[in-house]
């Protein structure tokens, strides 16, 4: 007998975990060392904010107001109705079918989650591949895995109109072969988020805003050197651990105005997509290197030819390494495969310390493990370096 997930119980557990974590963090802010104001705030001047009916003045400010699902101007979408990435976290009745608009991390993670619960899922992506900011081979490898889960992945699709057809929500798109219509019980709009600056009045503080985001430098300063902005509100890297790094940099700089400023090291920017297989990347990819004229060597190795992955039955994906042709120093890495989010951390450490492909070969790797797969593309890079 096939089991069935209790979506309501899943939501209850999620709410409990989030509440416990949030309550713990809020309790920390009730420490006498801090003064916590729970109120909407707006800038009145570069050195004053209004919080409720209180005016607060300070020598430094850190803006960390996050983001919200963006509004998308697709004809008929608002009238037809849709779920956002915020809404779908609280859905208690599993839809029989779901159309996902977008091909980013949120789209593929929720799409696979509901598909594995038994929902019929269609993912519609405007770009040529899923996860389009990453290299195409990454998106194609994930697409193959999602299709294996029964998900209909539709790429290179221009959204034309959303409406109702025979009692179901419909999405009409244009592709190379002409127009197509897809229908489902629900639509998940996963086409991005926008910084939360509405009502903040950054203009009153002289803080520069471009295309809806607060502009910052590597020290997380805005156009006002005593005002910092971190996380989604600056829209640089809308990922939690990167927002935390930005917050640490901004916090130090705000409280040490006379010390040399700390800056974000973008060599270590990493991202993990929690699908199965997982996707994990760090540093530069081929797309970025080509766009910026950065010379590189690349080598990859498939999990389908790796002993531990074969034993586990995890045959989707690969590991790809990029290195500088001058000295073999690692520039970046992409992993699509089992436990990619864990495996990427060895490569983050090697890049942090300025390590090379040869260093990866010198580091002992236990056999049989998933981790030893990184030695195969490293060996290929060393051979390329020796031949050049």
C-alpha positions in Angstrom: 0.0 0.0 0.0 1.4 3.4 -1.0 1.8 5.9 1.8 0.4 9.4 1.6 1.9 12.5 3.1 -0.1 14.5 5.7 0.6 18.0 4.4 -1.2 19.6 7.3 1.1 17.8 9.8 4.1 18.9 7.7 3.0 22.6 8.0 2.3 22.2 11.7 5.9 20.9 12.3 7.3 23.7 10.1 5.4 26.3 12.1 6.6 24.8 15.4 10.3 24.7 14.4 10.1 28.3 13.0 8.4 29.6 16.1 10.9 27.9 18.5 13.8 29.4 16.5 12.2 32.9 16.2 11.3 32.9 19.9 14.9 32.1 20.9 16.3 34.9 18.7 13.7 37.4 20.0 14.5 36.4 23.6 18.2 37.1 22.9 17.2 40.7 21.9 15.5 41.2 25.2 18.9 41.1 26.9 19.6 44.3 28.8 22.5 44.9 26.4 19.9 45.7 23.7 16.8 47.8 23.3 14.2 46.2 21.1 11.5 48.3 19.3 8.9 46.2 17.5 7.5 48.7 15.1 7.6 49.9 11.5 10.4 52.4 11.0 11.2 55.0 8.4 14.0 57.5 7.8 13.3 61.1 8.7 16.9 62.3 7.9 20.3 60.7 7.5 20.7 60.4 11.3 17.0 60.0 12.5 14.4 57.3 12.1 10.8 57.3 13.3 9.7 54.0 14.9 6.0 54.3 15.8 5.7 57.5 17.7 9.4 57.5 18.8 12.2 59.3 17.1 15.6 57.5 17.3 18.9 59.1 16.5 22.2 57.2 15.9 25.6 57.5 14.5 25.1 54.3 12.4 22.3 52.3 11.0 22.0 48.8 9.4 19.1 48.2 7.1 18.0 44.5 7.1 14.4 44.6 6.0 14.5 41.6 3.7 12.3 41.0 0.7 8.9 40.0 -0.5 7.6 38.1 -3.6 7.7 40.4 -6.5 4.7 41.5 -8.5 4.8 40.2 -12.1 3.0 41.9 -15.0 1.7 38.8 -16.8 -1.8 39.4 -18.3 -4.5 37.7 -16.3 -2.2 36.4 -13.5 -3.5 38.7 -10.7 -7.1 38.2 -11.7 -6.7 34.4 -11.9 -4.9 34.1 -8.5 -1.7 32.4 -7.6 0.4 31.2 -4.7 3.8 32.8 -3.8 6.7 31.2 -2.1 5.4 32.6 1.2 1.9 31.3 0.6 2.8 27.8 -0.4 4.6 27.2 2.9 1.1 27.3 4.6 -0.9 25.2 2.1 -2.6 22.4 4.0 -4.6 20.8 1.2 -2.4 19.2 -1.5 -3.3 20.3 -5.0 -3.8 17.6 -7.5 -1.8 19.6 -10.1 0.5 22.6 -9.9 2.0 24.9 -12.5 5.2 26.5 -11.3 6.2 29.8 -13.0 10.0 30.2 -12.9 13.1 28.0 -12.9 15.1 29.2 -10.0 15.8 27.5 -6.7 12.4 28.2 -5.2 10.7 26.9 -8.3 12.6 23.6 -8.5 12.6 22.9 -4.8 8.8 23.3 -4.3 8.1 21.7 -7.7 10.0 18.5 -6.8 8.6 18.5 -3.2 5.0 18.5 -4.4 5.7 16.1 -7.3 7.0 13.6 -4.7 3.9 14.0 -2.7 1.9 13.0 -5.8 1.0 16.3 -7.3 1.2 16.6 -11.1 3.7 19.4 -11.6 4.6 21.5 -14.6 7.6 23.9 -14.4 7.6 26.8 -16.9 10.9 28.6 -17.3 11.6 31.6 -19.5 15.3 30.7 -20.0 16.9 27.9 -21.9 17.7 25.9 -18.8 16.7 25.7 -15.2 18.8 27.7 -12.7 19.8 30.0 -15.6 22.4 32.1 -13.8 24.4 28.9 -13.4 26.2 27.0 -16.2 23.9 25.2 -18.7 25.2 21.7 -17.8 24.0 22.3 -14.3 20.5 23.2 -15.3 20.3 20.3 -17.8 21.5 17.7 -15.3 18.8 18.9 -12.8 16.2 18.9 -15.6 16.9 15.3 -16.4 16.5 14.3 -12.7 13.2 16.3 -12.4 11.8 14.7 -15.5 12.6 11.3 -13.9 10.3 12.4 -11.1 7.5 12.9 -13.7 7.8 16.7 -13.8 7.0 18.4 -17.1 9.8 20.9 -17.5 9.0 23.5 -20.1 11.9 25.8 -21.0 12.4 28.7 -23.5 8.8 29.7 -22.8 7.4 33.3 -22.9 4.4 33.8 -20.6 1.6 35.3 -22.6 -1.6 35.0 -20.6 -3.0 33.4 -17.4 -6.7 32.6 -17.1 -9.4 30.0 -16.4 -10.1 27.1 -18.8 -12.8 24.5 -18.0 -12.6 25.2 -14.3 -8.8 25.0 -14.1 -6.1 27.7 -14.1 -4.4 27.9 -17.4 -1.1 29.4 -18.6 -0.6 30.2 -22.3 3.1 30.4 -23.5 4.9 31.0 -26.7 7.8 28.6 -27.6 9.7 27.9 -30.8 7.1 25.5 -32.0 4.2 27.9 -31.4 1.8 28.6 -28.6 0.9 26.1 -25.9 -1.5 26.0 -23.0 -0.9 24.3 -19.6 -3.6 23.8 -17.0 -3.6 23.0 -13.3 -5.4 23.4 -10.0 -2.9 25.9 -8.6 -0.2 28.2 -9.9 3.0 28.9 -7.9 4.5 32.2 -9.0 8.2 31.8 -8.3 9.6 34.6 -10.5 11.7 36.3 -7.9 11.5 38.7 -4.9 11.8 42.4 -4.4 13.7 44.3 -1.6 11.4 45.6 1.2 12.0 49.3 1.0 8.5 50.6 0.5 7.7 52.9 3.4 11.3 53.0 4.6 11.9 56.4 2.9 15.6 55.9 2.1 15.5 59.1 0.0 15.0 61.1 3.2 18.4 59.7 4.4 20.1 60.3 1.1 20.5 56.5 0.5 20.8 55.7 -3.2 18.4 53.2 -4.6 18.8 51.6 -8.1 16.1 49.4 -9.7 14.4 48.9 -6.4 17.4 47.8 -4.4 19.7 49.7 -1.9 23.1 50.1 -3.4 26.1 49.1 -1.3 29.9 48.7 -1.6 32.0 45.7 -0.5 32.0 47.1 3.1 28.1 47.0 3.0 28.0 50.8 3.1 25.3 52.6 1.3 25.8 56.0 -0.4 25.7 57.3 3.2 28.9 56.0 4.8 27.3 55.6 8.2 24.3 53.6 6.8 24.7 50.0 5.9 22.3 47.5 4.1 22.5 43.7 4.3 20.6 40.7 2.9 17.8 40.7 0.4 17.3 44.5 0.7 20.5 45.1 -1.3 19.6 42.2 -3.7 23.3 41.2 -4.1 23.1 37.6 -3.0 19.6 36.7 -1.7 20.9 33.7 0.3 20.8 33.3 4.1 24.4 32.5 4.9 25.6 35.3 2.6 23.2 37.7 4.3 24.7 36.6 7.6 28.2 37.3 6.3 27.1 40.7 5.1 25.6 41.4 8.6 28.8 40.5 10.3 30.8 42.8 8.0 28.3 45.7 8.5 28.1 45.1 12.2 31.9 45.3 12.6 32.2 48.4 10.4 29.4 50.2 12.1 30.9 49.7 15.5 34.5 50.2 14.5 34.4 53.4 12.4 38.1 54.2 12.9 39.4 50.7 12.1 40.2 49.5 8.6 36.9 48.4 7.0 36.1 44.7 6.6 34.8 43.7 3.1 32.9 40.8 1.6 35.1 38.2 -0.2 33.0 37.3 -3.2 35.5 34.5 -4.1 33.6 32.4 -1.6 30.0 33.1 -2.7 28.2 29.8 -2.6 24.7 28.5 -3.2 22.9 25.3 -2.5 19.6 24.1 -4.1 17.9 21.5 -2.0 16.5 19.3 -4.7 17.4 15.7 -5.3 20.0 15.6 -6.7 21.2 18.7 -4.8 23.0 21.5 -6.6 25.9 23.3 -5.0 28.2 26.0 -6.4 31.0 28.2 -5.2 33.1 30.9 -6.8 33.2 31.5 -10.6 31.5 29.4 -13.2 32.2 29.1 -16.9 29.5 31.6 -17.9 31.0 34.3 -15.6 34.5 33.6 -16.8 33.6 33.9 -20.4 31.5 37.1 -19.8 34.4 38.8 -18.0 37.3 37.5 -20.1 38.8 35.5 -17.2 41.0 32.6 -18.5 40.2 29.2 -17.0 40.6 25.5 -17.3 37.6 23.2 -16.6 37.2 19.5 -15.9 34.2 17.5 -14.8 33.5 13.9 -13.7 30.0 12.2 -13.5 28.6 10.5 -10.5 27.3 7.7 -12.8 31.0 6.5 -13.0 31.8 6.9 -9.3 31.9 3.9 -7.0 30.1 5.2 -4.0 27.4 6.9 -6.0 26.9 3.6 -8.0 26.5 1.7 -4.7 23.9 4.3 -3.5 22.1 4.4 -6.9 22.7 8.1 -7.2 23.6 8.4 -10.9 22.5 11.9 -11.8 25.0 14.8 -12.0 28.7 15.6 -11.9 31.4 17.6 -10.2 33.1 20.4 -12.2 36.1 22.3 -11.2 37.5 25.5 -12.7 41.2 26.5 -12.2 43.5 29.3 -13.3 45.7 28.2 -16.2 48.7 30.1 -14.8 49.0 28.3 -11.5 46.1 25.8 -11.1 44.5 27.8 -8.3 40.8 26.8 -7.9 38.4 29.5 -9.2 35.1 27.8 -8.7 33.2 24.5 -8.5 29.8 23.2 -9.4 28.3 20.0 -8.0 25.0 18.3 -9.1 24.6 15.1 -7.2 24.1 13.4 -3.8 25.0 15.5 -0.7 26.2 18.3 -2.9 25.5 20.8 -0.2 27.9 18.9 2.1 30.6 18.1 -0.5 30.9 21.8 -1.6 32.4 22.8 1.7 35.7 21.1 1.0 36.0 23.1 -2.1 35.0 26.3 -0.3 37.9 25.7 2.1 40.4 25.0 -0.7 39.4 28.2 -2.5 39.5 30.2 0.8 43.1 29.2 1.4 44.1 29.8 -2.3 44.5 26.1 -2.9 45.1 24.4 -6.3 43.9 21.4 -8.2 47.2 19.7 -7.2 46.4 20.4 -3.5 43.1 18.5 -3.9 45.1 15.5 -5.1 47.5 15.7 -2.1 44.7 15.8 0.4 43.8 12.2 1.5 40.3 11.1 0.5 38.8 8.0 2.1 37.6 5.2 -0.1 34.8 4.6 -0.8 33.2 8.0 -0.2 31.3 10.5 -2.2 34.0 13.1 -1.3 36.7 11.4 -3.3 35.0 12.2 -6.5 36.6 15.7 -6.4 40.0 14.1 -7.1 39.0 13.0 -10.6 38.4 16.4 -12.1 41.3 17.7 -10.1 43.5 15.1 -11.7 42.3 16.1 -15.2 43.1 19.8 -14.4 46.6 18.8 -13.3 47.1 16.9 -16.6 45.9 20.0 -18.5 48.3 22.2 -16.6 51.2 19.9 -17.2 50.5 19.7 -20.9 50.3 23.5 -21.4 
